[in-house]
Amino acid sequence: MATRRTKNHELDAADRNAMPDSVFAFPRVRKEPLNDASHVRNAIARFDQVRDVSDIERDEAFQRIRKAARKFGVEMTETRWQQLGKPTKSMKSSDKPRDTASKAELYAQAKKQNITGRSAMTKAELLRALRK
């Protein structure tokens, strides 16, 4: 299936709606498409933001993501879905930095939060600053 994408690899609504459920990491809620390497990386990064799914669905989604990661050559260090986390009631899942995030990802989060001194911080320092 050929899909049209904008410059930043976003699918337009028509293409996304035309995709079969089997292309999504979470098919029941049609979240996190796995149609290319960019979307696989996005699914890994946003795994903990998907709400209203069971732990069984998370396990199945993790297996789909791992398979897609192998297919598209995306490096994945996690071996269990629990390492990617799941949303909590008191915190927006997008607010918490993952221990497995790269320094570049942490830096980008710090930039969004306007954390001063971020350019001189180590990965560990960025993690601590983001968790405050």
Protein Blocks (a to p, Z undefined) as FASTA:
>chain_A
ZZdddfkopacfklmmmpcfklpmblmnopaiafbfklmmmmmmmmmmpghiafklmmmm
mmmmmmmmmmnopacfbfbfklnopadfkbcfklpccfkbcfklmmmmmmmnopghklmp
cfklmmmmmmZZ
